[in-house]
């Protein structure tokens, strides 16, 4: 029996080892420093101007929504891809056509800081096509094969009036890329209360940052996102069971990209989204490239900080952060003013039967006992 147990343990260890190797080999990451609609035909790294439309959150989530009749000719993408598989170039493919190579650029500054062994930057424009469009980002591996890295869709067609249209809507379209809203030991949660004038079916982050044991700045962060229906006030709402929960174990910055498909449509109303780091006290001895020796480090999550969001529309715990909803397209703003807080109703005492009810119950019990006695009597008489 002992030999059998030893064999089982050995096999389990081998399976675990090969699984870990497989997961490491499959690692791939991405980051969009920027994505915007533009009429400038030059691909240059910059923050989108007032004449351009920021669609970075949609690029991260893989869906830009509708660009129909917005008046733009190009989409500009800038950012990086990282992988444990060696790749030598980045290309893009529109609607399954030929791959356009030559947009991958080596940058030593992002090697190691991205969580992968190999990394390249991209910075290019692609002309907006008509109809329903799919853009694939592709890596050229060292052996010459093409490997899909990320897919983005958008629509440039007149919407069907009988079908609901959805688009990614951020709290702030511009900004929201600043590092600053920390979720970590001592400040384990960050939440935002908001009200929508439209239904929504997914929650996302344009970008986030997290501890990464590969680069030595902290263990893997374990965290969750919870969606609550607002009732009366925030304290009461958060004491109830969440509507939806998504748990994440991150491998560094924006890996995996955060897209929370709710599985159903949430009707227009007031909600609270709460982020919580669930292993804040976990500690590992790690060393960054800038340190001479390992030090004890704890995990962290950092949400994209924003400045001066509407106090009427958004109530935050922790610093303000940007959030993206995949929401129904409606006239006017998706986000509207929150309702005033109210007191939750007092808990009702347990109902005590009235005298009349008690009497009726006792008569019922007596009747049942009498019927039982009659049955016994009849059986005795039959014998």
C-alpha positions as CSV (number, residue, x, y, z in Angstrom):
1,X,0.0,0.0,0.0
2,X,2.8,2.4,0.9
3,X,4.5,1.7,-2.5
4,X,1.2,2.6,-4.3
5,X,0.9,5.9,-2.4
6,X,4.5,6.8,-3.2
7,X,3.8,6.1,-6.9
8,X,0.7,8.2,-6.8
9,X,2.5,11.1,-5.2
10,X,5.4,10.9,-7.7
11,X,3.0,10.9,-10.7
12,X,1.2,13.9,-9.2
13,X,4.4,15.8,-8.8
14,X,5.4,15.0,-12.4
15,X,1.9,16.2,-13.7
16,X,2.3,19.4,-11.6
17,X,5.8,20.0,-12.9
18,X,4.8,19.5,-16.6
19,X,1.7,21.7,-16.1
20,X,3.8,24.5,-14.6
21,X,6.2,24.2,-17.6
22,X,3.3,24.3,-20.0
23,X,1.8,27.3,-18.4
24,X,5.1,29.1,-18.4
25,X,5.6,28.3,-22.1
26,X,2.0,29.5,-22.9
27,X,2.5,32.9,-21.2
28,X,1.7,35.9,-23.3
29,X,1.0,39.5,-22.3
30,X,0.0,42.8,-23.9
31,X,-0.4,46.4,-23.0
32,X,-1.9,49.4,-24.9
33,X,-0.2,52.6,-24.0
34,X,-2.7,54.2,-26.3
35,X,-5.4,53.5,-28.9
36,X,-7.5,56.2,-30.6
37,X,-9.5,57.2,-33.6
38,X,-7.7,59.8,-35.7
39,X,-7.5,61.6,-39.1
40,X,-3.7,61.9,-38.8
41,X,-2.1,59.5,-41.2
42,X,1.3,59.5,-39.3
43,X,2.0,56.9,-36.7
44,X,3.5,58.8,-33.8
45,X,3.5,58.0,-30.1
46,X,1.4,60.6,-28.3
47,X,-1.5,61.2,-26.0
48,X,-4.7,61.6,-28.1
49,X,-5.7,65.3,-28.8
50,X,-9.1,66.9,-28.5
51,X,-9.6,66.1,-32.2
52,X,-9.1,62.4,-31.6
53,X,-11.2,59.8,-29.8
54,X,-9.6,57.6,-27.1
55,X,-10.6,53.9,-27.4
56,X,-7.8,52.4,-25.3
57,X,-10.2,50.6,-23.0
58,X,-11.9,49.0,-26.0
59,X,-8.6,47.9,-27.4
60,X,-7.7,46.2,-24.2
61,X,-11.1,44.5,-24.0
62,X,-11.0,43.6,-27.7
63,X,-14.1,45.5,-28.8
64,X,-14.1,49.1,-30.0
65,X,-17.9,49.1,-30.5
66,X,-19.3,51.2,-33.4
67,X,-17.2,53.8,-35.2
68,X,-19.9,54.4,-37.8
69,X,-20.1,58.0,-39.0
70,X,-17.8,59.3,-36.3
71,X,-15.7,61.0,-39.0
72,X,-12.4,59.2,-38.5
73,X,-10.2,57.5,-41.1
74,X,-7.6,55.6,-39.0
75,X,-7.2,53.8,-35.7
76,X,-3.8,54.3,-34.0
77,X,-2.4,51.6,-31.7
78,X,0.7,51.9,-29.5
79,X,1.9,49.5,-26.8
80,X,3.8,46.2,-26.5
81,X,3.5,42.4,-26.7
82,X,5.5,40.0,-24.5
83,X,5.8,36.2,-24.7
84,X,7.9,33.4,-23.4
85,X,8.1,32.1,-26.9
86,X,10.8,33.9,-28.9
87,X,9.3,36.2,-31.5
88,X,11.0,38.6,-33.9
89,X,8.3,40.8,-35.3
90,X,4.7,41.9,-34.8
91,X,2.1,42.1,-37.6
92,X,-1.6,42.8,-38.0
93,X,-4.3,41.1,-40.1
94,X,-7.6,42.7,-41.1
95,X,-10.6,40.4,-41.7
96,X,-8.4,37.4,-42.4
97,X,-6.4,39.1,-45.2
98,X,-2.6,39.1,-45.6
99,X,-0.6,39.8,-42.5
100,X,1.2,43.2,-42.5
101,X,4.5,42.7,-40.8
102,X,7.2,45.2,-39.7
103,X,5.5,46.9,-36.8
104,X,7.5,45.3,-34.0
105,X,10.3,47.3,-32.5
106,X,12.9,46.2,-30.0
107,X,13.1,48.2,-26.7
108,X,15.5,46.9,-24.1
109,X,13.6,48.9,-21.4
110,X,10.5,46.6,-21.5
111,X,12.4,43.3,-21.5
112,X,12.0,41.8,-18.0
113,X,9.6,44.5,-16.9
114,X,6.7,42.9,-18.8
115,X,6.8,39.4,-17.3
116,X,7.9,37.6,-20.4
117,X,11.2,36.6,-21.8
118,X,10.7,38.4,-25.1
119,X,9.0,41.7,-25.8
120,X,8.5,44.1,-28.7
121,X,6.7,47.5,-29.0
122,X,4.2,48.4,-31.7
123,X,3.2,51.9,-32.9
124,X,1.1,52.0,-36.1
125,X,-2.0,53.3,-37.9
126,X,-4.6,51.0,-39.6
127,X,-7.2,52.4,-42.0
128,X,-10.8,52.1,-40.8
129,X,-12.6,49.5,-43.1
130,X,-16.3,49.2,-43.7
131,X,-18.7,46.7,-42.2
132,X,-17.9,44.3,-39.3
133,X,-14.2,44.3,-38.9
134,X,-11.7,42.0,-37.1
135,X,-8.1,43.1,-36.5
136,X,-5.7,40.4,-35.3
137,X,-2.3,41.2,-33.7
138,X,0.2,38.5,-34.7
139,X,3.7,37.5,-33.5
140,X,6.3,36.1,-35.9
141,X,8.0,33.4,-34.0
142,X,11.7,32.6,-34.4
143,X,10.9,29.6,-36.6
144,X,8.9,31.8,-39.0
145,X,5.4,30.7,-37.8
146,X,2.7,33.2,-37.1
147,X,1.1,33.2,-33.6
148,X,-2.2,35.0,-32.8
149,X,-1.6,37.5,-29.9
150,X,-4.8,39.6,-29.6
151,X,-8.0,40.3,-31.5
152,X,-10.0,43.5,-31.7
153,X,-13.4,43.9,-33.4
154,X,-15.4,47.0,-34.4
155,X,-18.4,47.9,-36.5
156,X,-18.4,50.5,-39.3
157,X,-21.9,49.8,-40.5
158,X,-25.3,51.4,-40.0
159,X,-26.7,49.8,-36.8
160,X,-29.8,47.7,-37.0
161,X,-32.5,49.7,-35.2
162,X,-34.1,46.5,-33.9
163,X,-30.9,45.3,-32.2
164,X,-29.4,46.8,-29.1
165,X,-26.0,48.3,-29.6
166,X,-23.3,48.1,-27.0
167,X,-20.1,50.0,-26.6
168,X,-17.3,50.2,-24.0
169,X,-17.8,53.4,-21.9
170,X,-15.2,54.5,-19.4
171,X,-15.8,56.8,-16.5
172,X,-13.3,59.1,-18.2
173,X,-12.4,58.6,-21.9
174,X,-9.1,60.3,-21.6
175,X,-6.6,59.9,-18.7
176,X,-7.2,57.0,-16.4
177,X,-3.8,55.6,-17.2
178,X,-2.0,57.1,-14.2
179,X,-0.5,54.7,-11.6
180,X,-1.9,55.6,-8.2
181,X,-4.9,53.8,-6.7
182,X,-3.2,51.1,-4.7
183,X,-5.0,48.0,-3.3
184,X,-2.6,46.2,-0.9
185,X,-1.9,45.4,2.7
186,X,-3.4,48.1,4.9
187,X,-5.7,49.3,2.1
188,X,-7.2,46.0,0.8
189,X,-10.3,47.4,-1.1
190,X,-11.3,50.1,-3.5
191,X,-14.8,50.6,-4.7
192,X,-17.0,53.0,-6.7
193,X,-20.7,53.6,-6.6
194,X,-22.3,54.7,-9.9
195,X,-25.7,55.0,-11.6
196,X,-26.3,54.1,-15.2
197,X,-29.0,55.3,-17.7
198,X,-28.4,52.2,-19.7
199,X,-28.1,48.4,-19.3
200,X,-24.6,46.9,-19.2
201,X,-23.2,43.4,-19.6
202,X,-19.5,43.6,-18.8
203,X,-17.0,45.4,-16.6
204,X,-13.4,46.1,-17.6
205,X,-10.2,48.0,-16.7
206,X,-8.3,49.8,-19.4
207,X,-5.2,48.8,-17.7
208,X,-3.9,47.8,-14.2
209,X,-0.6,47.0,-12.5
210,X,0.2,44.2,-10.2
211,X,3.1,42.6,-8.4
212,X,5.3,40.2,-10.4
213,X,7.6,37.7,-8.8
214,X,9.5,37.3,-12.1
215,X,10.8,40.9,-11.8
216,X,11.0,40.7,-8.0
217,X,8.6,43.4,-6.9
218,X,6.1,41.1,-5.1
219,X,4.3,37.8,-5.2
220,X,1.4,37.1,-7.5
221,X,-1.6,39.1,-6.5
222,X,-4.8,37.3,-5.8
223,X,-7.8,39.6,-6.1
224,X,-11.5,39.8,-6.9
225,X,-14.1,42.1,-8.4
226,X,-17.6,42.1,-7.0
227,X,-20.7,43.8,-8.3
228,X,-23.4,44.9,-5.8
229,X,-26.9,46.3,-6.4
230,X,-27.2,49.6,-4.5
231,X,-29.9,49.6,-1.8
232,X,-30.5,52.5,0.5
233,X,-26.8,53.3,1.2
234,X,-23.3,51.9,0.5
235,X,-22.9,50.3,4.0
236,X,-26.2,48.3,3.7
237,X,-25.5,47.4,0.0
238,X,-22.1,46.0,0.7
239,X,-23.5,43.9,3.6
240,X,-25.6,42.0,1.1
241,X,-24.5,39.2,-1.2
242,X,-22.9,40.4,-4.4
243,X,-24.7,40.0,-7.7
244,X,-21.5,38.8,-9.5
245,X,-17.9,37.9,-8.5
246,X,-14.8,37.4,-10.6
247,X,-11.6,36.1,-9.0
248,X,-8.2,36.8,-10.6
249,X,-4.6,35.7,-10.0
250,X,-2.4,38.1,-11.9
251,X,1.1,37.6,-13.3
252,X,2.2,41.2,-13.2
253,X,0.9,44.3,-15.1
254,X,-2.3,43.8,-17.0
255,X,-1.8,40.0,-17.2
256,X,-4.4,38.8,-17.7
257,X,-6.3,41.8,-19.1
258,X,-9.3,42.4,-16.9
259,X,-12.6,41.8,-18.7
260,X,-15.6,40.6,-16.6
261,X,-18.4,39.2,-18.6
262,X,-21.4,39.3,-16.4
263,X,-23.2,36.6,-18.3
264,X,-26.4,38.6,-18.5
265,X,-27.6,42.2,-18.9
266,X,-27.7,44.3,-15.8
267,X,-30.6,46.8,-16.0
268,X,-30.1,50.5,-15.7
269,X,-29.7,51.5,-12.0
270,X,-27.3,52.1,-9.2
271,X,-24.5,49.7,-8.5
272,X,-21.2,49.4,-6.5
273,X,-18.1,47.7,-8.0
274,X,-15.6,46.7,-5.4
275,X,-12.0,45.4,-5.9
276,X,-10.4,43.4,-3.1
277,X,-6.9,41.9,-2.8
278,X,-7.4,38.6,-1.1
279,X,-3.8,37.7,-0.1
280,X,-2.5,41.0,1.2
281,X,-0.3,39.6,3.9
282,X,1.3,36.8,1.9
283,X,5.1,37.4,1.8
284,X,7.9,36.2,-0.4
285,X,11.6,37.1,-0.3
286,X,12.3,38.6,-3.7
287,X,14.9,40.7,-5.4
288,X,14.5,43.4,-8.1
289,X,17.2,44.2,-10.6
290,X,17.9,47.4,-8.7
291,X,18.4,45.6,-5.3
292,X,21.6,44.1,-4.0
293,X,19.8,41.4,-1.9
294,X,16.3,39.9,-1.6
295,X,13.8,41.6,0.7
296,X,10.4,40.5,2.0
297,X,7.6,41.7,-0.3
298,X,3.8,41.5,-0.3
299,X,1.5,41.5,-3.3
300,X,-0.3,44.6,-4.6
301,X,-2.9,45.6,-7.2
302,X,-2.9,49.1,-8.7
303,X,-5.9,50.5,-10.5
304,X,-5.8,53.4,-13.1
305,X,-6.1,56.6,-11.1
306,X,-8.2,59.5,-12.4
307,X,-8.5,63.1,-11.2
308,X,-11.7,65.0,-10.5
309,X,-14.5,62.6,-11.5
310,X,-18.0,63.9,-11.0
311,X,-18.8,63.8,-7.2
312,X,-22.5,63.6,-8.1
313,X,-22.0,60.6,-10.4
314,X,-19.3,58.6,-8.6
315,X,-18.7,57.9,-4.9
316,X,-15.3,56.2,-4.1
317,X,-13.7,54.4,-1.3
318,X,-9.9,54.6,-1.7
319,X,-8.6,56.9,-4.5
320,X,-10.7,57.5,-7.6
321,X,-10.0,55.0,-10.4
322,X,-11.2,54.5,-14.0
323,X,-13.7,51.8,-14.8
324,X,-15.1,50.6,-18.2
325,X,-18.6,49.3,-18.8
326,X,-19.8,47.5,-21.9
327,X,-23.1,49.3,-21.9
328,X,-26.1,49.8,-24.2
329,X,-25.7,52.8,-26.5
330,X,-28.2,55.5,-25.4
331,X,-28.8,59.2,-26.1
332,X,-26.7,61.2,-23.7
333,X,-24.4,59.9,-21.0
334,X,-24.4,56.4,-19.7
335,X,-23.4,57.6,-16.2
336,X,-25.9,59.8,-14.4
337,X,-26.2,61.2,-10.9
338,X,-26.4,58.9,-7.9
339,X,-29.5,58.9,-5.6
340,X,-29.3,60.3,-2.1
341,X,-28.5,57.8,0.6
342,X,-31.4,56.8,2.8
343,X,-31.7,54.8,6.0
344,X,-32.3,51.1,5.6
345,X,-35.6,49.9,7.2
346,X,-35.3,48.5,10.7
347,X,-35.3,44.7,11.0
348,X,-38.8,43.5,11.7
349,X,-39.3,41.4,14.9
350,X,-40.3,37.8,14.5
351,X,-44.1,37.5,14.3
352,X,-45.7,36.0,17.5
353,X,-49.1,34.2,16.9
354,X,-52.1,36.1,18.2
355,X,-54.4,34.6,20.9
356,X,-57.0,33.8,18.3
357,X,-54.4,32.1,16.0
358,X,-53.1,30.1,19.0
359,X,-56.7,28.9,19.9
360,X,-57.3,27.7,16.3
361,X,-54.0,25.8,16.3
362,X,-54.9,24.1,19.6
363,X,-58.3,23.0,18.4
364,X,-56.6,21.6,15.3
365,X,-54.2,19.5,17.4
366,X,-57.0,18.2,19.6
367,X,-59.0,17.2,16.5
368,X,-56.1,15.3,15.2
369,X,-55.6,13.5,18.5
370,X,-59.3,12.6,18.7
371,X,-59.2,11.2,15.2
372,X,-56.2,9.0,16.1
373,X,-58.0,7.7,19.2
374,X,-61.1,6.8,17.2
375,X,-59.0,4.8,14.8
376,X,-57.4,2.8,17.6
377,X,-60.8,2.2,19.2
378,X,-62.2,0.9,15.9
379,X,-59.3,-1.5,15.4
380,X,-59.7,-2.9,18.9
381,X,-63.5,-3.3,18.4
382,X,-62.8,-5.3,15.2
383,X,-60.8,-7.8,17.1
